Amino acid sequence: MLNKLEQAKDKWGGRHSTIDNWLHARQTLLIKYCELAGLSGGHDQAQQSNALPDATAIDAFCEAMMDYLSAGHFEVYDMLVSDDTEGKALKRRIYPEIAVTTDSALTFNDAYTDAVSAEQASKFDNDLAALGETLEARFELEDQLIEHMYHAEQALISEESAG
């Protein structure tokens, strides 16, 4: 996921401050995810496999995730997709899929931001792994929206320079 993020930043970074900020928020979210999953190299893997991560770390991850999701829904998505025929078709196709990922993320957030039961703790690693797959799918969908915006902008620039 981090490699795909770097590719997105290389491809679209520096063109629009909102996109830059959003991709930075995605990076923060992914770093916190890797820390929770024990992928950062800074945790004792044996200890990590037998215990739930620190509640503060879980809360920080969930907060970053909610901030990221909210920014997409309330700040970024409408900016990315124009109301032309192609944009409307993209919205109809992608928005329902994004909504599914939002629901999964909200379920994870609701399950792990309050006191965690022993049963939940035993499912944490599997739930976190499933959430990682969900986030990866979401990022791919969002990248399609960003791609659409840049193609639409390029088409507009081409029309203006030709006219």
Summary of the structure (lengths in Angstrom):
residues: 163
radius of gyration: 18.0
end to end distance: 41.2
largest distance: 66.4
contacts: 449
relative contact order: 0.13
helix: 84%
strand: 0%
